[in-house]
Amino acid sequence: MKSSPIPILCASALATMIAAGLSHWWSVNQFVAAVGSGTPVTIQPLPESKPAPQAPPKPAAKPEPAVAKTPAPSPDKSQQEFYEALIAKMSTLQNQNRDLLDQLAETNRDLMKLEFRVDTHSESFRPLPVTEERQETSFENESGVLPPRAEPVDLPTFE
């Protein structure tokens, strides 16, 4: 049996993609479980490609007690003014968006009520020419308006 490189490459690519997907699912599942349990989550940096020179080992030190988080420094006056101005602009944009949505709703209601009427007494009105003879469009006697279906062609098989 002769093995072809294309199926081998496809199978290895599929196996690699499945392994990557399972690895991602596993890490996300662990992260969700850690966040749900309320324990602090630490993200470890990826290892460097070149190992750094190692320092001589230090003697074992006593573990330090957990340090409480310090509150973030309060923003200075210019940052506070910037954020207040930004919030004010966002609220005006929200109000404008609401007004535009109301106008759009009114326009839609007006369009739904719109009726077209033809002024038949106007001199520019010209009705379409209509003949008393009508074409037969029933499908009872004929095959219809479409041409007949083409006959299927059987292709030769190479066995």
DRENTORKOL-3810 file (N, C-alpha, C; in nm, 4 decimals):
REM DRENTORKOL-3810
@n.u->0.0843; n.v->-0.1166; n.w->0.0000; ca.u->0.0000; ca.v->0.0000; ca.w->0.0000; c.u->0.0889; c.v->0.1229; c.w->0.0000
@n.u->0.0640; n.v->0.2121; n.w->-0.0916; ca.u->0.1448; ca.v->0.3331; ca.w->-0.1060; c.u->0.0825; c.v->0.4450; c.w->-0.0218
@n.u->0.1625; n.v->0.5053; n.w->0.0646; ca.u->0.1103; ca.v->0.6135; ca.w->0.1482; c.u->0.1391; c.v->0.7474; c.w->0.0803
@n.u->0.0396; n.v->0.8318; n.w->0.0772; ca.u->0.0502; ca.v->0.9622; ca.w->0.0142; c.u->0.0817; c.v->1.0668; c.w->0.1206
@n.u->0.1627; n.v->1.1666; n.w->0.0883; ca.u->0.1973; ca.v->1.2669; ca.w->0.1904; c.u->0.0804; c.v->1.3597; c.w->0.2245
@n.u->-0.0150; n.v->1.3773; n.w->0.1351; ca.u->-0.1257; ca.v->1.4709; ca.w->0.1625; c.u->-0.2128; c.v->1.4213; c.w->0.2776
@n.u->-0.2582; n.v->1.2942; n.w->0.2767; ca.u->-0.3381; ca.v->1.2504; ca.w->0.3928; c.u->-0.2592; c.v->1.2519; c.w->0.5229
@n.u->-0.1300; n.v->1.2239; n.w->0.5149; ca.u->-0.0478; ca.v->1.2248; ca.w->0.6362; c.u->-0.0381; c.v->1.3660; c.w->0.6918
@n.u->-0.0169; n.v->1.4654; n.w->0.6035; ca.u->-0.0088; ca.v->1.6050; ca.w->0.6475; c.u->-0.1431; c.v->1.6520; c.w->0.7039
@n.u->-0.2516; n.v->1.6140; n.w->0.6385; ca.u->-0.3842; ca.v->1.6536; ca.w->0.6865; c.u->-0.4129; c.v->1.5930; c.w->0.8233
@n.u->-0.3781; n.v->1.4667; n.w->0.8407; ca.u->-0.4027; ca.v->1.4002; ca.w->0.9686; c.u->-0.3192; c.v->1.4628; c.w->1.0794
@n.u->-0.1935; n.v->1.4950; n.w->1.0506; ca.u->-0.1092; ca.v->1.5560; ca.w->1.1537; c.u->-0.1564; c.v->1.6975; c.w->1.1855
@n.u->-0.2025; n.v->1.7720; n.w->1.0841; ca.u->-0.2549; ca.v->1.9061; ca.w->1.1097; c.u->-0.3819; c.v->1.8983; c.w->1.1936
@n.u->-0.4677; n.v->1.8029; n.w->1.1637; ca.u->-0.5906; ca.v->1.7853; ca.w->1.2407; c.u->-0.5590; c.v->1.7479; c.w->1.3855
@n.u->-0.4634; n.v->1.6587; n.w->1.4048; ca.u->-0.4259; ca.v->1.6190; ca.w->1.5409; c.u->-0.3680; c.v->1.7376; c.w->1.6176
@n.u->-0.2885; n.v->1.8204; n.w->1.5515; ca.u->-0.2302; ca.v->1.9382; ca.w->1.6156; c.u->-0.3382; c.v->2.0375; c.w->1.6547
@n.u->-0.4356; n.v->2.0589; n.w->1.5662; ca.u->-0.5434; ca.v->2.1530; ca.w->1.5967; c.u->-0.6296; c.v->2.1020; c.w->1.7119
@n.u->-0.6560; n.v->1.9739; n.w->1.7159; ca.u->-0.7351; ca.v->1.9177; ca.w->1.8254; c.u->-0.6594; c.v->1.9318; c.w->1.9567
@n.u->-0.5282; n.v->1.9053; n.w->1.9555; ca.u->-0.4490; ca.v->1.9187; ca.w->2.0778; c.u->-0.4467; c.v->2.0639; c.w->2.1254
@n.u->-0.4331; n.v->2.1583; n.w->2.0334; ca.u->-0.4326; ca.v->2.2996; ca.w->2.0723; c.u->-0.5684; c.v->2.3399; c.w->2.1285
@n.u->-0.6755; n.v->2.2931; n.w->2.0670; ca.u->-0.8091; ca.v->2.3255; ca.w->2.1167; c.u->-0.8330; c.v->2.2693; c.w->2.2550
@n.u->-0.7934; n.v->2.1445; n.w->2.2781; ca.u->-0.8100; ca.v->2.0845; ca.w->2.4105; c.u->-0.7247; c.v->2.1550; c.w->2.5154
@n.u->-0.6043; n.v->2.1945; n.w->2.4779; ca.u->-0.5182; ca.v->2.2667; ca.w->2.5713; c.u->-0.5802; c.v->2.4005; c.w->2.6089
@n.u->-0.6328; n.v->2.4709; n.w->2.5107; ca.u->-0.6970; ca.v->2.6000; ca.w->2.5376; c.u->-0.8202; c.v->2.5800; c.w->2.6255
@n.u->-0.9024; n.v->2.4806; n.w->2.5934; ca.u->-1.0226; ca.v->2.4543; ca.w->2.6727; c.u->-0.9849; c.v->2.4230; c.w->2.8176
@n.u->-0.8807; n.v->2.3429; n.w->2.8365; ca.u->-0.8387; ca.v->2.3052; ca.w->2.9708; c.u->-0.7926; c.v->2.4278; c.w->3.0496
@n.u->-0.7132; n.v->2.5163; n.w->2.9872; ca.u->-0.6638; ca.v->2.6339; ca.w->3.0597; c.u->-0.7778; c.v->2.7295; c.w->3.0921
@n.u->-0.8715; n.v->2.7477; n.w->2.9998; ca.u->-0.9854; ca.v->2.8356; ca.w->3.0266; c.u->-1.0725; c.v->2.7757; c.w->3.1362
@n.u->-1.0918; n.v->2.6453; n.w->3.1337; ca.u->-1.1719; ca.v->2.5785; ca.w->3.2359; c.u->-1.1082; c.v->2.5976; c.w->3.3738
@n.u->-0.9765; n.v->2.5828; n.w->3.3845; ca.u->-0.9082; ca.v->2.6023; ca.w->3.5118; c.u->-0.9183; c.v->2.7483; c.w->3.5571
@n.u->-0.9058; n.v->2.8419; n.w->3.4627; ca.u->-0.9135; ca.v->2.9837; ca.w->3.4967; c.u->-1.0522; c.v->3.0187; c.w->3.5495
@n.u->-1.1565; n.v->2.9681; n.w->3.4839; ca.u->-1.2931; ca.v->2.9942; ca.w->3.5289; c.u->-1.3153; c.v->2.9335; c.w->3.6667
@n.u->-1.2634; n.v->2.8151; n.w->3.6891; ca.u->-1.2786; ca.v->2.7520; ca.w->3.8199; c.u->-1.2059; c.v->2.8324; c.w->3.9274
@n.u->-1.0891; n.v->2.8850; n.w->3.8954; ca.u->-1.0130; ca.v->2.9632; ca.w->3.9928; c.u->-1.0827; c.v->3.0948; c.w->4.0232
@n.u->-1.1371; n.v->3.1604; n.w->3.9218; ca.u->-1.2062; ca.v->3.2870; ca.w->3.9432; c.u->-1.3350; c.v->3.2633; c.w->4.0213
@n.u->-1.4034; n.v->3.1540; n.w->3.9906; ca.u->-1.5276; ca.v->3.1231; ca.w->4.0605; c.u->-1.5067; c.v->3.0897; c.w->4.2069
@n.u->-1.3904; n.v->3.0370; n.w->4.2421; ca.u->-1.3665; ca.v->2.9996; ca.w->4.3814; c.u->-1.3248; c.v->3.1189; c.w->4.4661
@n.u->-1.2883; n.v->3.2298; n.w->4.4048; ca.u->-1.2520; ca.v->3.3493; ca.w->4.4798; c.u->-1.1063; c.v->3.3538; c.w->4.5210
@n.u->-1.0265; n.v->3.2584; n.w->4.4812; ca.u->-0.8846; ca.v->3.2626; ca.w->4.5152; c.u->-0.8140; c.v->3.3592; c.w->4.4217
@n.u->-0.7106; n.v->3.4268; n.w->4.4697; ca.u->-0.6393; ca.v->3.5192; ca.w->4.3816; c.u->-0.5699; c.v->3.4426; c.w->4.2684
@n.u->-0.5814; n.v->3.4956; n.w->4.1489; ca.u->-0.5262; ca.v->3.4306; ca.w->4.0315; c.u->-0.3986; c.v->3.5020; c.w->3.9919
@n.u->-0.2912; n.v->3.4272; n.w->3.9753; ca.u->-0.1658; ca.v->3.4853; ca.w->3.9286; c.u->-0.1348; c.v->3.4292; c.w->3.7916
@n.u->-0.0936; n.v->3.5163; n.w->3.7038; ca.u->-0.0582; ca.v->3.4755; ca.w->3.5684; c.u->0.0927; c.v->3.4677; c.w->3.5611
@n.u->0.1416; n.v->3.3515; n.w->3.5261; ca.u->0.2852; ca.v->3.3322; ca.w->3.5188; c.u->0.3350; c.v->3.3719; c.w->3.3807
@n.u->0.4481; n.v->3.4429; n.w->3.3732; ca.u->0.5002; ca.v->3.4808; ca.w->3.2421; c.u->0.5537; c.v->3.3585; c.w->3.1689
@n.u->0.5549; n.v->3.3684; n.w->3.0367; ca.u->0.6077; ca.v->3.2597; ca.w->2.9557; c.u->0.7583; c.v->3.2487; c.w->2.9761
@n.u->0.8128; n.v->3.1284; n.w->2.9701; ca.u->0.9579; ca.v->3.1154; ca.w->2.9863; c.u->1.0297; c.v->3.1794; c.w->2.8681
@n.u->1.1438; n.v->3.2379; n.w->2.8978; ca.u->1.2228; ca.v->3.3028; ca.w->2.7927; c.u->1.2848; c.v->3.1968; c.w->2.7038
@n.u->1.3159; n.v->3.2375; n.w->2.5798; ca.u->1.3737; ca.v->3.1412; ca.w->2.4867; c.u->1.5179; c.v->3.1085; c.w->2.5257
@n.u->1.5912; n.v->3.2054; n.w->2.5802; ca.u->1.7284; ca.v->3.1807; ca.w->2.6255; c.u->1.7273; c.v->3.1777; c.w->2.7781
@n.u->1.7833; n.v->3.0747; n.w->2.8355; ca.u->1.7840; ca.v->3.0717; ca.w->2.9823; c.u->1.8766; c.v->3.1800; c.w->3.0375
@n.u->1.8273; n.v->3.2500; n.w->3.1375; ca.u->1.9072; ca.v->3.3557; ca.w->3.2003; c.u->2.0108; c.v->3.2907; c.w->3.2913
@n.u->2.1249; n.v->3.3577; n.w->3.3100; ca.u->2.2251; ca.v->3.3010; ca.w->3.4009; c.u->2.1676; c.v->3.2955; c.w->3.5419
@n.u->2.1881; n.v->3.1838; n.w->3.6055; ca.u->2.1306; ca.v->3.1641; ca.w->3.7375; c.u->2.2261; c.v->3.2150; c.w->3.8449
@n.u->2.1676; n.v->3.2826; n.w->3.9410; ca.u->2.2446; ca.v->3.3322; ca.w->4.0540; c.u->2.2622; c.v->3.2178; c.w->4.1527
@n.u->2.3631; n.v->3.2253; n.w->4.2378; ca.u->2.3800; ca.v->3.1190; ca.w->4.3360; c.u->2.2564; c.v->3.1110; c.w->4.4247
@n.u->2.2178; n.v->2.9916; n.w->4.4651; ca.u->2.0959; ca.v->2.9784; ca.w->4.5460; c.u->2.1101; c.v->3.0503; c.w->4.6789
@n.u->2.0004; n.v->3.1161; n.w->4.7182; ca.u->1.9977; ca.v->3.1892; ca.w->4.8449; c.u->1.9531; c.v->3.0935; c.w->4.9542
@n.u->1.9930; n.v->3.1213; n.w->5.0736; ca.u->1.9454; ca.v->3.0366; ca.w->5.1829; c.u->1.7939; c.v->3.0533; c.w->5.1977
@n.u->1.7316; n.v->2.9494; n.w->5.2467; ca.u->1.5860; ca.v->2.9506; ca.w->5.2603; c.u->1.5430; c.v->3.0628; c.w->5.3524
@n.u->1.4512; n.v->3.1438; n.w->5.3047; ca.u->1.4021; ca.v->3.2563; ca.w->5.3841; c.u->1.2625; c.v->3.2231; c.w->5.4344
@n.u->1.2251; n.v->3.2923; n.w->5.5394; ca.u->1.0925; ca.v->3.2713; ca.w->5.5946; c.u->0.9901; c.v->3.3335; c.w->5.4988
@n.u->0.8780; n.v->3.2678; n.w->5.4792; ca.u->0.7775; ca.v->3.3264; ca.w->5.3906; c.u->0.7234; c.v->3.4563; c.w->5.4487
@n.u->0.7041; n.v->3.5545; n.w->5.3589; ca.u->0.6543; ca.v->3.6842; ca.w->5.4022; c.u->0.5029; c.v->3.6760; c.w->5.4168
@n.u->0.4475; n.v->3.7497; n.w->5.5128; ca.u->0.3024; ca.v->3.7494; ca.w->5.5269; c.u->0.2386; c.v->3.8190; c.w->5.4066
@n.u->0.1139; n.v->3.7838; n.w->5.3800; ca.u->0.0430; ca.v->3.8415; ca.w->5.2658; c.u->0.0274; c.v->3.9911; c.w->5.2869
@n.u->0.0598; n.v->4.0665; n.w->5.1827; ca.u->0.0521; ca.v->4.2119; ca.w->5.1910; c.u->-0.0847; c.v->4.2547; c.w->5.1404
@n.u->-0.1504; n.v->4.3384; n.w->5.2164; ca.u->-0.2819; ca.v->4.3881; ca.w->5.1756; c.u->-0.2640; c.v->4.4849; c.w->5.0591
@n.u->-0.3638; n.v->4.4857; n.w->4.9707; ca.u->-0.3564; ca.v->4.5743; ca.w->4.8547; c.u->-0.3710; c.v->4.7186; c.w->4.9013
@n.u->-0.2845; n.v->4.8035; n.w->4.8503; ca.u->-0.2929; ca.v->4.9451; ca.w->4.8832; c.u->-0.3910; c.v->5.0101; c.w->4.7873
@n.u->-0.4684; n.v->5.1051; n.w->4.8344; ca.u->-0.5643; ca.v->5.1689; ca.w->4.7444; c.u->-0.4909; c.v->5.2451; c.w->4.6345
@n.u->-0.5548; n.v->5.2507; n.w->4.5192; ca.u->-0.4951; ca.v->5.3205; ca.w->4.4064; c.u->-0.4893; c.v->5.4692; c.w->4.4381
@n.u->-0.3843; n.v->5.5357; n.w->4.3921; ca.u->-0.3745; ca.v->5.6794; ca.w->4.4199; c.u->-0.4889; c.v->5.7533; c.w->4.3511
@n.u->-0.5374; n.v->5.8570; n.w->4.4179; ca.u->-0.6490; ca.v->5.9330; ca.w->4.3622; c.u->-0.5993; c.v->6.0114; c.w->4.2399
@n.u->-0.6839; n.v->6.0228; n.w->4.1379; ca.u->-0.6410; ca.v->6.0930; ca.w->4.0177; c.u->-0.6244; c.v->6.2420; c.w->4.0461
@n.u->-0.5340; n.v->6.3027; n.w->3.9739; ca.u->-0.5119; ca.v->6.4447; ca.w->3.9955; c.u->-0.6274; c.v->6.5255; c.w->3.9363
@n.u->-0.6235; n.v->6.6550; n.w->3.9565; ca.u->-0.7342; ca.v->6.7439; ca.w->3.9197; c.u->-0.7618; c.v->6.7414; c.w->3.7698
@n.u->-0.6571; n.v->6.7401; n.w->3.6865; ca.u->-0.6780; ca.v->6.7443; ca.w->3.5411; c.u->-0.7425; c.v->6.6138; c.w->3.4916
@n.u->-0.7015; n.v->6.5003; n.w->3.5474; ca.u->-0.7632; ca.v->6.3729; ca.w->3.5074; c.u->-0.9097; c.v->6.3691; c.w->3.5487
@n.u->-0.9394; n.v->6.4183; n.w->3.6670; ca.u->-1.0767; ca.v->6.4171; ca.w->3.7141; c.u->-1.1647; c.v->6.5051; c.w->3.6248
@n.u->-1.1137; n.v->6.6225; n.w->3.5863; ca.u->-1.1892; ca.v->6.7110; ca.w->3.4973; c.u->-1.2091; c.v->6.6451; c.w->3.3604
@n.u->-1.1051; n.v->6.5769; n.w->3.3124; ca.u->-1.1148; ca.v->6.5084; ca.w->3.1830; c.u->-1.2235; c.v->6.4017; c.w->3.1862
@n.u->-1.2253; n.v->6.3210; n.w->3.2919; ca.u->-1.3248; ca.v->6.2142; ca.w->3.3013; c.u->-1.4663; c.v->6.2697; c.w->3.3191
@n.u->-1.4798; n.v->6.3780; n.w->3.3950; ca.u->-1.6113; ca.v->6.4395; ca.w->3.4098; c.u->-1.6611; c.v->6.4947; c.w->3.2771
@n.u->-1.5715; n.v->6.5587; n.w->3.1999; ca.u->-1.6093; ca.v->6.6099; ca.w->3.0680; c.u->-1.6453; c.v->6.4946; c.w->2.9748
@n.u->-1.5710; n.v->6.3863; n.w->2.9837; ca.u->-1.5986; ca.v->6.2689; ca.w->2.9004; c.u->-1.7347; c.v->6.2089; c.w->2.9344
@n.u->-1.7667; n.v->6.2002; n.w->3.0609; ca.u->-1.8963; ca.v->6.1469; ca.w->3.1026; c.u->-2.0082; c.v->6.2397; c.w->3.0554
@n.u->-1.9872; n.v->6.3712; n.w->3.0633; ca.u->-2.0890; ca.v->6.4664; ca.w->3.0173; c.u->-2.1127; c.v->6.4516; c.w->2.8672
@n.u->-2.0049; n.v->6.4375; n.w->2.7898; ca.u->-2.0189; ca.v->6.4194; ca.w->2.6453; c.u->-2.0908; c.v->6.2882; c.w->2.6129
@n.u->-2.0592; n.v->6.1835; n.w->2.6881; ca.u->-2.1262; ca.v->6.0548; ca.w->2.6646; c.u->-2.2753; c.v->6.0653; c.w->2.6948
@n.u->-2.3118; n.v->6.1380; n.w->2.7977; ca.u->-2.4546; ca.v->6.1516; ca.w->2.8284; c.u->-2.5256; c.v->6.2335; c.w->2.7208
@n.u->-2.4602; n.v->6.3381; n.w->2.6662; ca.u->-2.5226; ca.v->6.4142; ca.w->2.5570; c.u->-2.5355; c.v->6.3277; c.w->2.4324
@n.u->-2.4355; n.v->6.2446; n.w->2.4042; ca.u->-2.4458; ca.v->6.1535; ca.w->2.2904; c.u->-2.5583; c.v->6.0523; c.w->2.3098
@n.u->-2.5756; n.v->6.0063; n.w->2.4319; ca.u->-2.6832; ca.v->5.9125; ca.w->2.4604; c.u->-2.8190; c.v->5.9786; c.w->2.4375
@n.u->-2.8315; n.v->6.1040; n.w->2.4806; ca.u->-2.9572; ca.v->6.1764; ca.w->2.4586; c.u->-2.9815; c.v->6.1999; c.w->2.3095
@n.u->-2.8760; n.v->6.2367; n.w->2.2351; ca.u->-2.8915; ca.v->6.2559; ca.w->2.0912; c.u->-2.9304; c.v->6.1255; c.w->2.0232
@n.u->-2.8717; n.v->6.0160; n.w->2.0657; ca.u->-2.9039; ca.v->5.8858; ca.w->2.0079; c.u->-3.0502; c.v->5.8508; c.w->2.0348
@n.u->-3.0972; n.v->5.8775; n.w->2.1537; ca.u->-3.2371; ca.v->5.8512; ca.w->2.1872; c.u->-3.3295; c.v->5.9371; c.w->2.1010
@n.u->-3.2939; n.v->6.0656; n.w->2.0824; ca.u->-3.3746; ca.v->6.1541; ca.w->1.9985; c.u->-3.3779; c.v->6.1049; c.w->1.8538
@n.u->-3.2634; n.v->6.0624; n.w->1.8032; ca.u->-3.2591; ca.v->6.0126; ca.w->1.6652; c.u->-3.3414; c.v->5.8858; c.w->1.6494
@n.u->-3.3385; n.v->5.7977; n.w->1.7489; ca.u->-3.4208; ca.v->5.6771; ca.w->1.7429; c.u->-3.5693; c.v->5.7113; c.w->1.7442
@n.u->-3.6069; n.v->5.8123; n.w->1.8226; ca.u->-3.7466; ca.v->5.8551; ca.w->1.8227; c.u->-3.7867; c.v->5.9115; c.w->1.6865
@n.u->-3.6987; n.v->5.9917; n.w->1.6254; ca.u->-3.7278; ca.v->6.0463; ca.w->1.4929; c.u->-3.7395; c.v->5.9354; c.w->1.3888
@n.u->-3.6539; n.v->5.8360; n.w->1.3998; ca.u->-3.6588; ca.v->5.7231; ca.w->1.3063; c.u->-3.7891; c.v->5.6459; c.w->1.3223
@n.u->-3.8342; n.v->5.6281; n.w->1.4459; ca.u->-3.9607; ca.v->5.5587; ca.w->1.4691; c.u->-4.0766; c.v->5.6373; c.w->1.4096
@n.u->-4.0752; n.v->5.7707; n.w->1.4250; ca.u->-4.1807; ca.v->5.8537; ca.w->1.3667; c.u->-4.1786; c.v->5.8447; c.w->1.2141
@n.u->-4.0602; n.v->5.8457; n.w->1.1562; ca.u->-4.0484; ca.v->5.8353; ca.w->1.0105; c.u->-4.1004; c.v->5.7003; c.w->0.9626
@n.u->-4.0696; n.v->5.5955; n.w->1.0339; ca.u->-4.1201; ca.v->5.4632; ca.w->0.9962; c.u->-4.2723; c.v->5.4582; c.w->1.0037
@n.u->-4.3295; n.v->5.5199; n.w->1.1082; ca.u->-4.4752; ca.v->5.5234; ca.w->1.1174; c.u->-4.5351; c.v->5.6014; c.w->1.0008
@n.u->-4.4725; n.v->5.7131; n.w->0.9633; ca.u->-4.5222; ca.v->5.7916; ca.w->0.8504; c.u->-4.5128; c.v->5.7131; c.w->0.7206
@n.u->-4.4048; n.v->5.6384; n.w->0.7016; ca.u->-4.3900; ca.v->5.5601; ca.w->0.5791; c.u->-4.4926; c.v->5.4480; c.w->0.5720
@n.u->-4.5290; n.v->5.3915; n.w->0.6865; ca.u->-4.6282; ca.v->5.2848; ca.w->0.6864; c.u->-4.7666; c.v->5.3385; c.w->0.6480
@n.u->-4.7937; n.v->5.4652; n.w->0.6765; ca.u->-4.9222; ca.v->5.5257; ca.w->0.6432; c.u->-4.9260; c.v->5.5825; c.w->0.5013
@n.u->-4.8129; n.v->5.5882; n.w->0.4360; ca.u->-4.8034; ca.v->5.6522; ca.w->0.3053; c.u->-4.8850; c.v->5.5755; c.w->0.2023
@n.u->-4.9650; n.v->5.6481; n.w->0.1256; ca.u->-5.0442; ca.v->5.5899; ca.w->0.0190; c.u->-5.0139; c.v->5.6646; c.w->-0.1097
@n.u->-5.0105; n.v->5.5912; n.w->-0.2181; ca.u->-4.9925; ca.v->5.6534; ca.w->-0.3480; c.u->-5.1271; c.v->5.6564; c.w->-0.4192
@n.u->-5.1631; n.v->5.7723; n.w->-0.4692; ca.u->-5.2876; ca.v->5.7864; ca.w->-0.5433; c.u->-5.2547; c.v->5.8437; c.w->-0.6806
@n.u->-5.3245; n.v->5.7932; n.w->-0.7777; ca.u->-5.3019; ca.v->5.8387; ca.w->-0.9145; c.u->-5.4126; c.v->5.9371; c.w->-0.9509
@n.u->-5.3705; n.v->6.0499; n.w->-1.0009; ca.u->-5.4662; ca.v->6.1503; ca.w->-1.0459; c.u->-5.5054; c.v->6.1174; c.w->-1.1898
@n.u->-5.6195; n.v->6.0519; n.w->-1.2056; ca.u->-5.6595; ca.v->6.0088; ca.w->-1.3401; c.u->-5.7134; c.v->6.1231; c.w->-1.4240
@n.u->-5.7433; n.v->6.2358; n.w->-1.3626; ca.u->-5.7965; ca.v->6.3492; ca.w->-1.4381; c.u->-5.6861; c.v->6.4417; c.w->-1.4876
@n.u->-5.5629; n.v->6.4126; n.w->-1.4525; ca.u->-5.4518; ca.v->6.4953; ca.w->-1.4968; c.u->-5.4218; c.v->6.4655; c.w->-1.6433
@n.u->-5.3699; n.v->6.5659; n.w->-1.7128; ca.u->-5.3382; ca.v->6.5473; ca.w->-1.8544; c.u->-5.2127; c.v->6.4627; c.w->-1.8723
@n.u->-5.1282; n.v->6.4545; n.w->-1.7715; ca.u->-5.0064; ca.v->6.3750; ca.w->-1.7833; c.u->-5.0308; c.v->6.2270; c.w->-1.7549
@n.u->-5.1527; n.v->6.1923; n.w->-1.7116; ca.u->-5.1842; ca.v->6.0524; ca.w->-1.6823; c.u->-5.2114; c.v->5.9774; c.w->-1.8110
@n.u->-5.1374; n.v->5.8714; n.w->-1.8330; ca.u->-5.1580; ca.v->5.7863; ca.w->-1.9498; c.u->-5.1640; c.v->5.6425; c.w->-1.9005
@n.u->-5.2784; n.v->5.5788; n.w->-1.9087; ca.u->-5.2857; ca.v->5.4407; ca.w->-1.8610; c.u->-5.2086; c.v->5.3473; c.w->-1.9517
@n.u->-5.1691; n.v->5.2364; n.w->-1.8978; ca.u->-5.0974; ca.v->5.1372; ca.w->-1.9769; c.u->-5.1911; c.v->5.0777; c.w->-2.0806
@n.u->-5.1392; n.v->5.0498; n.w->-2.1995; ca.u->-5.2264; ca.v->4.9899; ca.w->-2.3012; c.u->-5.2647; c.v->4.8476; c.w->-2.2601
@n.u->-5.3931; n.v->4.8191; n.w->-2.2678; ca.u->-5.4440; ca.v->4.6882; ca.w->-2.2293; c.u->-5.5217; c.v->4.6323; c.w->-2.3474
@n.u->-5.4931; n.v->4.5090; n.w->-2.3836; ca.u->-5.5678; ca.v->4.4441; ca.w->-2.4914; c.u->-5.6648; c.v->4.3461; c.w->-2.4299
@n.u->-5.7707; n.v->4.3223; n.w->-2.4985; ca.u->-5.8708; ca.v->4.2292; ca.w->-2.4496; c.u->-5.8236; c.v->4.0850; c.w->-2.4614
@n.u->-5.7342; n.v->4.0588; n.w->-2.5558; ca.u->-5.6829; ca.v->3.9231; ca.w->-2.5737; c.u->-5.5715; c.v->3.8988; c.w->-2.4709
@n.u->-5.5861; n.v->3.7967; n.w->-2.3962; ca.u->-5.4844; ca.v->3.7644; ca.w->-2.2952; c.u->-5.4176; c.v->3.6340; c.w->-2.3321
@n.u->-5.2916; n.v->3.6244; n.w->-2.2989; ca.u->-5.2188; ca.v->3.5014; ca.w->-2.3270; c.u->-5.2605; c.v->3.3945; c.w->-2.2278
@n.u->-5.2565; n.v->3.2726; n.w->-2.2730; ca.u->-5.2888; ca.v->3.1595; ca.w->-2.1861; c.u->-5.1680; c.v->3.1319; c.w->-2.0971
@n.u->-5.1862; n.v->3.1406; n.w->-1.9685; ca.u->-5.0745; ca.v->3.1187; ca.w->-1.8760; c.u->-5.1000; c.v->3.0015; c.w->-1.7834
@n.u->-5.1983; n.v->2.9209; n.w->-1.8141; ca.u->-5.2238; ca.v->2.8063; ca.w->-1.7266; c.u->-5.1212; c.v->2.6964; c.w->-1.7541
@n.u->-5.0991; n.v->2.6147; n.w->-1.6561; ca.u->-5.0006; ca.v->2.5071; ca.w->-1.6680; c.u->-5.0667; c.v->2.3728; c.w->-1.6992
@n.u->-5.1936; n.v->2.3755; n.w->-1.7293; ca.u->-5.2646; ca.v->2.2502; ca.w->-1.7522; c.u->-5.2312; c.v->2.1894; c.w->-1.8878
@n.u->-5.2288; n.v->2.2714; n.w->-1.9914; ca.u->-5.2103; ca.v->2.2186; ca.w->-2.1271; c.u->-5.0638; c.v->2.2107; c.w->-2.1665
@n.u->-4.9866; n.v->2.3048; n.w->-2.1226; ca.u->-4.8474; ca.v->2.3137; ca.w->-2.1673; c.u->-4.7530; c.v->2.2865; c.w->-2.0509
@n.u->-4.6251; n.v->2.2881; n.w->-2.0864; ca.u->-4.5249; ca.v->2.2639; ca.w->-1.9826; c.u->-4.4951; c.v->2.3895; c.w->-1.9023
@n.u->-4.5530; n.v->2.5036; n.w->-1.9387; ca.u->-4.5298; ca.v->2.6266; ca.w->-1.8651; c.u->-4.4447; c.v->2.7228; c.w->-1.9443
@n.u->-4.4001; n.v->2.8260; n.w->-1.8805; ca.u->-4.3194; ca.v->2.9258; ca.w->-1.9485; c.u->-4.1732; c.v->2.8880; c.w->-1.9542
@n.u->-4.1303; n.v->2.7985; n.w->-1.8728; ca.u->-3.9906; ca.v->2.7577; ca.w->-1.8751; c.u->-3.9698; c.v->2.6536; c.w->-1.9848
@n.u->-3.8517; n.v->2.6518; n.w->-2.0438; ca.u->-3.8247; ca.v->2.5489; ca.w->-2.1448; c.u->-3.8211; c.v->2.4124; c.w->-2.0776
@n.u->-3.8378; n.v->2.3067; n.w->-2.1535; ca.u->-3.8351; ca.v->2.1740; ca.w->-2.0928; c.u->-3.6982; c.v->2.1443; c.w->-2.0316
@n.u->-3.6994; n.v->2.0623; n.w->-1.9316; ca.u->-3.5766; ca.v->2.0271; ca.w->-1.8608; c.u->-3.4857; c.v->1.9455; c.w->-1.9524
@n.u->-3.3572; n.v->1.9748; n.w->-1.9459; ca.u->-3.2606; ca.v->1.9037; ca.w->-2.0293; c.u->-3.2460; c.v->1.7606; c.w->-1.9795
@n.u->-3.2167; n.v->1.6733; n.w->-2.0721; ca.u->-3.1968; ca.v->1.5335; ca.w->-2.0370; c.u->-3.0628; c.v->1.5185; c.w->-1.9655
@n.u->-3.0552; n.v->1.4380; n.w->-1.8584; ca.u->-2.9283; ca.v->1.4187; ca.w->-1.7896; c.u->-2.8285; c.v->1.3436; c.w->-1.8791
@n.u->-2.7025; n.v->1.3828; n.w->-1.8653; ca.u->-2.5954; ca.v->1.3209; ca.w->-1.9434; c.u->-2.5151; c.v->1.2320; c.w->-1.8514
@n.u->-2.5019; n.v->1.1068; n.w->-1.8882; ca.u->-2.4212; ca.v->1.0136; ca.w->-1.8100; c.u->-2.2771; c.v->1.0221; c.w->-1.8564
@n.u->-2.1874; n.v->1.0546; n.w->-1.7636; ca.u->-2.0457; ca.v->1.0641; ca.w->-1.7947; c.u->-1.9826; c.v->0.9251; c.w->-1.7873
@n.u->-1.8859; n.v->0.9012; n.w->-1.8720; ca.u->-1.8208; ca.v->0.7688; ca.w->-1.8653; c.u->-1.7388; c.v->0.7569; c.w->-1.7361
@n.u->-1.7351; n.v->0.6392; n.w->-1.6817; ca.u->-1.6565; ca.v->0.6147; ca.w->-1.5608; c.u->-1.5277; c.v->0.5446; c.w->-1.5998
@n.u->-1.4228; n.v->0.5762; n.w->-1.5312; ca.u->-1.2917; ca.v->0.5185; ca.w->-1.5581; c.u->-1.2584; c.v->0.4165; c.w->-1.4514
@n.u->-1.3071; n.v->0.2975; n.w->-1.4680; ca.u->-1.2824; ca.v->0.1926; ca.w->-1.3683; c.u->-1.1904; c.v->0.0878; c.w->-1.4235
END
